[in-house]
Amino acid sequence: MEFAGMNYYAIPVAAVASFLFGGIWYGVLSKPWLDAVGKTEAEIKAASEGYPIPPAFIVAIISQLLMAWVLAGLIGHLGQNQVTISNGLISAAFVWVGFVVTTLATNHGFQGQRLKLTIIDSAHWLGVLLIQGLVIGAFGV
């Protein structure tokens, strides 16, 4: 296996695109998500009170950048001329199935979280990874 490299322009684009997707996803599903976590909108807002930017948003964008960088590295390890949209999407789906949904399901199960939360959050991360895989694949090396 060889490393084809990665396009460093693709990483921030993939991170921002997937971060925006998350804003739309949780904006649309805010009520079911709040119900699933057992919190009110006021409780969520109170956790960020006093901060110009909610700390969770800072963590989220840094995490998305790191995730895009790792995904780009994984796709790049497929070899020369393999950083494609198709391979980006396939790699993203494998990462989601193998690491993300399994981790969320395990953690949520032990935490006693509702299945509804696992489904909402898992589907969000599937969207994030697919968007990142698409962008990384489209940019190529």
Residue frames as qw, qx, qy, qz and C-alpha x, y, z in Angstrom:
[[0.000, 0.891, 0.454, 0.000, 0.00, 0.00, 0.00],
 [0.437, 0.153, 0.004, 0.886, 1.33, 3.43, -0.87],
 [0.058, -0.716, -0.413, 0.559, 0.41, 6.90, 0.26],
 [0.410, 0.611, 0.427, 0.525, -0.80, 9.13, -2.56],
 [0.190, 0.045, -0.173, 0.965, -0.85, 12.20, -0.34],
 [0.002, 0.712, 0.670, -0.210, -3.61, 14.60, 0.52],
 [0.169, 0.589, 0.248, 0.750, -4.92, 17.91, -0.74],
 [0.281, -0.283, -0.538, 0.742, -4.63, 20.38, 2.14],
 [0.247, -0.058, -0.132, -0.958, -7.17, 22.70, 0.52],
 [0.547, -0.268, -0.682, -0.406, -9.79, 19.96, 0.71],
 [0.410, -0.227, -0.758, 0.455, -9.48, 19.55, 4.47],
 [0.058, 0.241, 0.374, -0.894, -10.85, 22.94, 5.62],
 [0.447, 0.020, -0.390, -0.805, -13.47, 22.90, 2.85],
 [0.548, -0.189, -0.804, -0.131, -14.62, 19.44, 3.95],
 [0.271, -0.246, -0.682, 0.633, -14.64, 20.51, 7.60],
 [0.196, 0.173, 0.125, -0.957, -16.65, 23.68, 7.00],
 [0.511, -0.040, -0.560, -0.651, -19.12, 21.92, 4.69],
 [0.532, -0.246, -0.809, 0.047, -19.73, 19.16, 7.21],
 [0.138, -0.216, -0.529, 0.809, -19.96, 21.67, 10.09],
 [0.350, 0.080, -0.121, -0.925, -22.64, 23.58, 8.17],
 [0.558, -0.140, -0.738, -0.352, -24.45, 20.30, 7.52],
 [0.362, -0.240, -0.778, 0.454, -24.47, 19.71, 11.29],
 [0.106, 0.171, 0.261, -0.944, -26.04, 23.11, 11.87],
 [0.530, 0.013, -0.398, -0.749, -28.79, 22.32, 9.40],
 [0.527, -0.106, -0.842, -0.041, -29.23, 18.75, 10.70],
 [0.283, -0.309, -0.713, 0.563, -29.63, 19.72, 14.34],
 [0.210, 0.106, 0.043, -0.971, -31.59, 22.85, 13.42],
 [0.584, -0.068, -0.530, -0.611, -34.19, 20.69, 11.68],
 [0.711, -0.228, -0.665, -0.007, -34.08, 17.96, 14.35],
 [0.045, 0.411, -0.495, 0.764, -33.67, 20.21, 17.39],
 [0.664, -0.318, 0.162, -0.657, -36.94, 19.24, 19.06],
 [0.964, -0.046, -0.245, -0.097, -36.53, 15.45, 18.67],
 [0.599, 0.333, -0.511, 0.519, -32.87, 15.77, 19.72],
 [0.193, -0.447, 0.412, -0.770, -33.73, 17.83, 22.82],
 [0.851, -0.235, 0.013, -0.469, -36.39, 15.25, 23.70],
 [0.907, 0.144, -0.377, 0.122, -33.88, 12.43, 23.21],
 [0.445, 0.301, -0.523, 0.662, -31.29, 14.04, 25.52],
 [0.452, -0.642, -0.600, 0.152, -33.93, 15.10, 28.02],
 [0.313, -0.322, -0.146, 0.882, -33.01, 18.79, 28.03],
 [0.254, 0.871, 0.382, -0.174, -34.70, 22.05, 27.19],
 [0.521, 0.673, 0.071, 0.520, -33.40, 24.67, 24.80],
 [0.250, -0.910, 0.142, -0.298, -32.86, 26.98, 27.79],
 [0.815, -0.488, 0.277, 0.144, -30.62, 24.39, 29.47],
 [0.795, 0.280, 0.221, 0.491, -28.51, 24.05, 26.35],
 [0.234, 0.827, 0.027, 0.511, -28.17, 27.84, 26.00],
 [0.520, -0.833, 0.135, -0.131, -27.32, 28.24, 29.70],
 [0.894, -0.204, 0.186, 0.352, -24.32, 25.94, 29.28],
 [0.596, 0.363, 0.185, 0.692, -22.78, 28.47, 26.85],
 [0.139, -0.960, -0.222, -0.102, -23.73, 31.60, 28.76],
 [0.397, -0.845, 0.213, 0.288, -20.93, 34.13, 29.03],
 [0.577, -0.168, 0.576, 0.554, -18.99, 32.85, 26.03],
 [0.288, 0.548, -0.237, -0.749, -18.84, 34.83, 22.74],
 [0.623, 0.237, -0.636, -0.388, -18.81, 31.50, 20.88],
 [0.880, -0.328, 0.161, -0.304, -20.28, 28.43, 22.58],
 [0.294, -0.572, 0.761, 0.085, -17.40, 26.10, 23.54],
 [0.739, 0.174, 0.649, -0.042, -19.20, 23.16, 21.91],
 [0.616, 0.781, 0.063, -0.082, -18.97, 24.94, 18.54],
 [0.044, 0.818, -0.572, -0.053, -15.23, 25.44, 18.95],
 [0.533, -0.258, 0.806, -0.021, -14.76, 21.78, 19.84],
 [0.749, 0.455, 0.462, -0.134, -16.98, 20.79, 16.90],
 [0.524, 0.831, -0.166, -0.090, -15.06, 22.73, 14.24],
 [0.118, -0.673, 0.730, 0.007, -11.69, 21.54, 15.57],
 [0.645, -0.035, 0.756, -0.109, -13.02, 17.98, 15.60],
 [0.727, 0.622, 0.250, -0.147, -14.33, 18.34, 12.06],
 [0.285, 0.840, -0.454, -0.086, -10.93, 19.60, 10.88],
 [0.316, -0.459, 0.829, -0.053, -9.18, 16.68, 12.54],
 [0.730, 0.233, 0.618, -0.175, -11.72, 14.21, 11.16],
 [0.640, 0.753, -0.013, -0.154, -11.30, 15.58, 7.62],
 [0.075, 0.762, -0.642, -0.044, -7.51, 15.38, 7.93],
 [0.485, -0.228, 0.839, -0.093, -7.64, 11.76, 9.10],
 [0.745, 0.456, 0.451, -0.185, -10.17, 10.80, 6.41],
 [0.472, 0.824, -0.272, -0.153, -7.99, 12.45, 3.76],
 [0.130, -0.601, 0.788, -0.004, -5.04, 10.44, 5.04],
 [0.643, 0.042, 0.749, -0.155, -7.01, 7.20, 4.96],
 [0.709, 0.651, 0.209, -0.171, -8.22, 7.84, 1.42],
 [0.239, 0.838, -0.477, -0.114, -4.70, 8.85, 0.38],
 [0.401, -0.413, 0.818, -0.021, -3.45, 5.46, 1.60],
 [0.830, 0.355, 0.385, -0.189, -5.49, 3.77, -1.11],
 [0.653, -0.068, 0.481, 0.580, -2.69, 4.73, -3.50],
 [0.068, -0.252, 0.368, 0.892, -2.00, 6.73, -6.64],
 [0.313, -0.071, -0.518, -0.793, -5.09, 7.88, -8.56],
 [0.332, -0.365, -0.869, 0.033, -7.38, 6.46, -5.87],
 [0.013, -0.376, -0.432, 0.820, -8.44, 9.73, -4.24],
 [0.140, -0.260, -0.628, -0.720, -11.80, 9.86, -6.01],
 [0.520, -0.245, 0.090, -0.813, -15.35, 10.75, -5.09],
 [0.858, -0.103, -0.426, -0.268, -16.32, 7.07, -5.15],
 [0.668, 0.029, -0.599, 0.441, -13.46, 6.04, -2.87],
 [0.035, -0.276, 0.361, -0.890, -14.12, 9.04, -0.64],
 [0.680, -0.246, -0.054, -0.688, -17.73, 8.00, -0.13],
 [0.875, -0.059, -0.480, -0.031, -16.88, 4.32, 0.35],
 [0.472, 0.167, -0.574, 0.648, -14.11, 5.10, 2.84],
 [0.271, -0.299, 0.252, -0.880, -16.41, 7.47, 4.73],
 [0.815, -0.214, -0.219, -0.492, -19.10, 4.79, 4.96],
 [0.797, 0.017, -0.553, 0.244, -16.58, 2.20, 6.23],
 [0.204, 0.237, -0.497, 0.809, -15.27, 4.62, 8.87],
 [0.514, -0.292, 0.073, -0.803, -18.84, 5.36, 9.96],
 [0.892, -0.156, -0.321, -0.278, -19.89, 1.71, 10.22],
 [0.780, 0.087, -0.508, 0.354, -16.64, 0.50, 11.76],
 [0.391, 0.037, -0.453, 0.801, -15.92, 3.25, 14.24],
 [0.185, -0.212, 0.093, -0.955, -18.58, 5.93, 14.62],
 [0.699, -0.284, -0.264, -0.602, -21.90, 4.12, 14.84],
 [0.774, -0.138, -0.594, 0.170, -20.37, 1.27, 16.84],
 [0.316, 0.066, -0.478, 0.817, -18.84, 3.68, 19.36],
 [0.353, -0.232, 0.036, -0.906, -22.01, 5.74, 19.68],
 [0.772, -0.242, -0.443, -0.386, -24.18, 2.65, 20.08],
 [0.675, -0.102, -0.609, 0.404, -21.88, 1.24, 22.76],
 [0.157, 0.084, -0.376, 0.910, -21.53, 4.51, 24.68],
 [0.473, -0.233, -0.100, -0.844, -25.21, 5.39, 24.45],
 [0.763, -0.220, -0.582, -0.177, -26.13, 1.87, 25.53],
 [0.571, -0.147, -0.583, 0.559, -23.99, 2.04, 28.67],
 [0.012, 0.070, -0.216, 0.974, -25.15, 5.61, 29.38],
 [0.172, 0.484, 0.797, -0.318, -28.77, 4.53, 29.17],
 [0.181, 0.346, -0.185, -0.902, -29.45, 6.95, 26.32],
 [0.695, 0.425, 0.413, -0.407, -32.50, 6.51, 24.18],
 [0.635, 0.193, 0.623, 0.415, -32.29, 4.76, 20.82],
 [0.302, 0.902, 0.302, 0.063, -33.73, 7.94, 19.29],
 [0.185, -0.909, 0.286, 0.241, -30.58, 9.85, 20.29],
 [0.577, -0.278, 0.666, 0.382, -28.31, 7.17, 18.85],
 [0.549, 0.534, 0.583, 0.272, -30.18, 7.26, 15.55],
 [0.154, 0.982, 0.110, -0.019, -30.15, 11.07, 15.31],
 [0.299, -0.815, 0.428, 0.252, -26.48, 11.40, 16.24],
 [0.639, -0.101, 0.683, 0.341, -25.33, 8.41, 14.16],
 [0.522, 0.677, 0.470, 0.218, -27.13, 9.67, 11.08],
 [0.004, 0.986, -0.098, -0.132, -25.56, 13.10, 11.61],
 [0.415, -0.618, 0.588, 0.316, -22.07, 11.57, 11.64],
 [0.654, 0.274, 0.641, 0.293, -22.87, 9.54, 8.55],
 [0.346, 0.901, 0.243, 0.090, -23.78, 12.78, 6.78],
 [0.229, -0.895, 0.321, 0.208, -20.62, 14.47, 8.07],
 [0.564, -0.332, 0.673, 0.345, -18.36, 11.68, 6.84],
 [0.600, 0.495, 0.577, 0.247, -20.08, 11.34, 3.47],
 [0.201, 0.978, 0.060, -0.011, -19.79, 15.09, 2.86],
 [0.322, -0.777, 0.483, 0.244, -16.14, 15.03, 3.86],
 [0.648, -0.042, 0.696, 0.306, -15.44, 11.98, 1.69],
 [0.510, 0.739, 0.418, 0.135, -17.20, 13.63, -1.24],
 [0.051, 0.986, -0.138, -0.078, -15.22, 16.88, -0.89],
 [0.463, -0.596, 0.602, 0.262, -11.88, 15.13, -0.35],
 [0.661, 0.191, 0.675, 0.268, -12.51, 12.83, -3.31],
 [0.422, 0.858, 0.285, 0.063, -13.61, 15.72, -5.53],
 [0.084, -0.933, 0.313, 0.157, -10.45, 17.69, -4.75],
 [0.902, 0.320, -0.214, 0.197, -8.22, 14.68, -5.37],
 [0.744, -0.380, -0.044, 0.548, -4.53, 14.90, -4.47]]
